[in-house]
């Protein structure tokens, strides 16, 4: 079936090239954050990183446009997560992101737009394309879906302005070098940054604890995200003892039968607590669990070429980077 998918993509590219499908250019700058593979790479946490990189006066005047996959009335786990972490940020949710872009500018007076999961959404012209590459499965096994995980051929990487290799702490340096060389072979000019999903807080029944408090604790863990293995590795890195681990489908709705099954499995696992991701926890508020319920929150921490990535974002707004010193010297998170 991959050949049918490839043919559809080819026709779509041709239609854009000859103008049969027209792209809309909003009257304000657009930053797109996306990926080239199916599954979770950390797009929503990077949306937060991009917004936090902006001066506060500018940050609060933007609008995030998101599709809202797997949610009711367009709202889903990712929009709920962003609302919890950055309630001041306006979001417009829906499949017609061209119309939402127009509404954002006309009705909400947006000064810029952030397109969440926007790399394949070519109906909106953008000033900046940031593409996330998951270090654990960087190139979708070399095949388009359904045979592999690629949403487009790798040649599409030429459209990107910057790459962020996420979960870079979960592979060795040789693997990162290979990924970087492959990206350079398609796009020698783009910025390449490395990042990790850094745990920030563990909420246990609503009370804050340090993520390191998971060390040596026996946990029943589950998640319904695009890359469950990344979550498992994060727990292991924190020293948690995983009594049982359940990986559900991405955007799992957690209907009552699923909740009850997980609750029973947790109680039978011998664990002392349950732990899941924030993306999952936003759909599980108020459920009565048999054990303490832990929610591990993370944020994107850019560990290599942070300043170069931030400058790439700020340049489209003509904003100086206040985090670079007066001599223009990079911080330790930057590298040549």
N, C-alpha and C positions, 0 to 999 in steps of 0.2 A: 504493500500500500504506500510505501514511502515515495515511489515514483509518481503516484497520483498527486501526492502532497507537493512534490517538487514541481510538477507541471502546473499546479494551481498557483504556486509562488511565481513561476516564470511569467504566466499570463498577467498576474497582478503587477509585477514590475514593468511589463510592457505597457499596460494600460496607464500607469503613472507616467511612463516615458513619453507617450504620445498624447497625453492630456485627456484620455478618456475618463480617468479618475483624477480629479483636481484636488490639490492640497490647499488648505486654508491657512493663511498667515495672520495670526492674531496681531493686534496693534501693540503688544507688549512682548518682552523676551520670554522664551519658553525653554525650560530645562527638562530634558527627558531622561528618565532613569529606567533602565530595562536590562534585559539579558537576551542571550541567543539560545538558551536551553530551557526546556520545560522543567519546572521544579523550583524550589526556593533557593535563592542566592543571597537574600538580604536586602531586597529592594526597598521595603518600607523603612527599615532602620537607616538606609542611606538617604532616603528622602529627609528624615530627621536630621542627619548629619549636614546635608546641603543647606537646610533651612537655618540650622544653628551657625553655619559658617557666615551667614549674612548679618549685617548690622540689624539690631532689633527694630529700628524704625522702618527698615525695608522688609524684614522678615514678616512682620504682621500685616503687610499689604499685599501678600501673595495669596494665590489660591492653588490648592492641589487638586488635580483632576484624576480620578481613579475609576476603574471599571466596576469594582465591587463584586468580584467573582464569588459565587457561593453564598451570597447573603440574601436576606429578605429585604425587598423594596430597595435593592441596590446596596444597602449597608452590609458590611461583612466584618470579619475578624480584624482585617488590616486597617480599615477605617476606624474601627473602635479602638484599636491599639494606638493609632496616631492621635485620636481624640483624647485618650487618657494621658498620653505623654506630652502633647502640645495642644492643649485645649484652645489656645488663642489662634490656631491655624484654621482657616476656612477650607472646607473640602466640598467639592461637587462630585457626586457619584452618579454614574450611569454609562451606558454603552455609547451614547452619542456625545463623544467628547468634543466634537467640533461645535455643537450647539452649546455645550457646557462652557467651552472656551469663550464663546461670544457672550454668554450670560455673565461669566466671571468678570469680563471687562466692562460690559455695559451696566449691569445691575449691581455688581459688588465692587466696581472701581479698582479691580486688580491691577497692580503695577507689574506683576510677572506671574507666570504659571509654571507649576511643576507637574509634569506628566508622569504619573506612577505606572510602571510597566508599559512604557511607551515606545520601545525600540521598533516594534513591528507596526505601530500605529502611525502610518506615514501620511495620514490625511491632515495632520497638523505639522506645519513647518516649525522647526525648532532651531534655536541658536546653539544648543549644546546637547550632545548625545553622550551620556555616561552609560557604559555597558558593564554589568557585573559578571564576573567569571568565578564560578565556584571551584576552588582548588581541588575539592574532592571528586568532582566530575566536570572538568573544565570545558570539554568540547563534545559533550553529548554522545560519546562513544563513536563519533565520526559519522553518524547517520541521522537523517531526518526522522521525525516521528512518523509512524509508530515504531519503526525498527530501532531507532535511537531516541535521543532526547533533543536533537537540534530543531529549533523552530524555523530556522533559515539556514541556507548553506553558509559555510564559514567565510565565504567571500563577502558576506554582508558586514563583517567586522570592519571593512574599509570605511563604512559610514560613521564610525565612532570617533569622538574627540578625546575620550578618556576611557581607560579600563580600570576597574577596581577588582583585584583578585581577592575574593573573600575567603574566610576560613584558612588564610595563609599560614596560620599557626598550627594547622592540623596535618600539614605535609612537610616533607624535608626540603632543604634548600635546593637540591638537584631538581626536584619536581617543579619548584617555583621557577627555576631557571629555564626549564623546558617549556613551561607555559608562557613565560615572557618572550622566549625566542619565537614561538609559534605566533603569538600576537604581533610581534614585530614583522614577521614575514608577510602578514596581511596589511599591517598599518604601522609603518615605521615612525610616523609623526605623533601618534597619540601618546598622551601621558599614561604611564602604567603605575598604579599605586597598589600597595598591599594593605589588607585590612583583616581584622578578626572580629568575631562576635564576643565582645567583652562583657562578662557578667557584671551587673551594677548593683543589684539588690535581690535578696530572696524574701518574698512575702510569704509568711507562714500563718495561715488563717488571718491574713490582713496585717500582721505585725512584721516590721522590718527586721531582717537579719543580714549579716554579711554573707555573700555567696560562699565564702570559705567555710561557713558553718556546716556545709554539706559533707565536709571531710569525715570519712569513716562512718557516716550515717547510712543505714540500709534503707533504700528507697524503692518504691514502685513508681516507675516513670512511664509516661505516655505522651504522645503528641500527634497532631494531625497537621503536619507542615510538609513543605516540598522536599526537604532534606532531613529526614529524621536521624540519619547517622551523624549529622553535625551536632544535633542536640545530645545524642548519646556521648559523643566524644567530649563535649563541653562538661557534662556531668562527671565523666571519668577523670578529666583534667582537674576538676575540683576535689577529687578524692572520694566521691560518693561510691558506695557499694550498691550496685544495681541488682536488686533481688529479682526483678522482672521488668521487661521493657516492651511496650506495645506501640507499634507504629500504625497509625490510621491514615486514611486518605487526606490529601491536602484540602483544607477548608472543611474538615469534618464538622457536620452540623450538631453533633452530640444530642441526638434525640434520646428520649427517656430510656429506651431499651439499651442503648449504648452506654449511657451513664450508669445504669444499674449493673451492666456486665462489668464495667471497669471497677465499680465500687466493690463488687463481689471478689473480683480478681485481686484487688489491692488487699482486701481483708484476709485472703488466703495466702498471700505471697510471703508472709513473715516479715514484711517491711515495717519500719517504724514511722514512715511518712510517705506521702504521695508528692510527686513533683512533676510539673509540666511547664510549658512555655506561656508567656503572656498572651500570645496570639490565641492559644487554646483557652486560657483561663478567662478571657473576656466573655466566652460563651458558656461558662460554667458557674457564674456567680450565683450564690444562694443554694447550691446543691449540698445536701447533707452527706458528707463523706465519712467513712468509718475510721479514718486516720487523719492526723494533721495534714492540711492541704498546702503544698508549697508551689509558688509561682516564681520561676526564675526569669528575671528581666535582664535583657542585654542591650547593648548599643554598639554601633559600629565604631571601632577604634582604628584609625588609619595609622599603620605602623611604618610605612615607607612611602616617600614622596607626598607626604601630607600637604606641605606648602604648595607644591606644584599643582596638586589637585584643587586646593582652595583657590589658588590664583586663577586657574582655569574657569572656576565658577564665577569669581568676582569680576573677572575681566569683561564678561558680557554685560555687567551692570556699570562698568567704569568705576568700580569701588576699589580703594587701596586696601591691602591686607595689613591690618593693624598688628598681626601676630608676627610679622617679619620685622626684624630690628632696623634701625635707621640706616645701617650700612647695607641693607638688603641681604643679610646673611641668613641662610636657612637654619631652622631649628634642627635638633637631633632627629626629629621624625622625618626630615627631608633627606634625600640623597641624590647624588648627581644622576 
